Amino acid sequence: MSENTTGTAPWLRELLRCPVTGATLVDGVGPGGQPELVSTDPDRPLAYPVRDGIPVLLESEARAV
């Protein structure tokens, strides 16, 4: 089974959504070079950290893009 840069299996990635807006999440890289998932919502794009291969999908952990 192949994985993406955040270590999330493709079938699981299709299920993940931004908990705030419901938008699709795509791979990204944070300001410090760490992996993150970025919401594709055009009005409120948020980035969520990925720690030890686990996406932290909490609004309190998100940063505005």
C-alpha positions as CSV (number, residue, x, y, z in Angstrom):
1,M,0.0,0.0,0.0
2,S,1.5,3.4,-1.0
3,E,1.4,6.4,1.3
4,N,1.7,10.1,0.8
5,T,4.2,12.5,2.4
6,T,2.4,12.6,5.7
7,G,2.2,8.8,6.0
8,T,-1.6,8.6,5.6
9,A,-2.8,5.7,3.5
10,P,-4.6,6.9,0.3
11,W,-8.0,5.3,1.3
12,L,-7.9,7.1,4.6
13,R,-6.9,10.4,3.0
14,E,-10.1,10.3,0.9
15,L,-12.1,10.3,4.2
16,L,-10.3,13.1,6.0
17,R,-11.8,16.6,5.9
18,C,-11.2,19.9,7.6
19,P,-13.1,19.7,10.8
20,V,-14.0,23.4,10.6
21,T,-15.1,23.8,7.0
22,G,-15.5,20.3,5.7
23,A,-13.1,21.0,2.8
24,T,-10.7,18.4,1.3
25,L,-7.2,18.3,2.9
26,V,-4.0,18.1,0.8
27,D,-0.4,17.6,1.8
28,G,1.6,20.6,2.7
29,V,4.8,21.7,4.4
30,G,4.7,24.2,7.4
31,P,7.0,27.2,7.8
32,G,9.5,25.1,9.8
33,G,9.5,22.3,7.1
34,Q,7.2,20.0,9.1
35,P,4.5,18.1,7.3
36,E,0.9,19.3,7.5
37,L,-2.5,18.9,6.0
38,V,-3.9,22.0,4.3
39,S,-7.6,22.7,3.8
40,T,-8.6,23.6,0.2
41,D,-11.4,25.9,1.4
42,P,-10.9,29.2,-0.5
43,D,-12.5,31.4,2.2
44,R,-10.9,29.9,5.3
45,P,-7.8,27.9,4.5
46,L,-6.3,26.2,7.6
47,A,-3.3,24.0,8.0
48,Y,-3.2,21.1,10.5
49,P,0.1,19.7,11.9
50,V,1.1,16.1,11.3
51,R,3.0,14.7,14.3
52,D,4.7,11.3,14.2
53,G,2.7,10.6,11.1
54,I,-0.6,11.4,12.8
55,P,-2.8,14.3,11.5
56,V,-3.9,16.5,14.4
57,L,-7.3,17.7,13.2
58,L,-8.2,20.0,16.0
59,E,-9.3,23.6,15.4
60,S,-7.1,24.7,18.3
61,E,-4.0,23.3,16.6
62,A,-4.8,24.8,13.2
63,R,-3.0,27.8,11.7
64,A,-4.4,30.2,9.2
65,V,-2.7,29.9,5.7
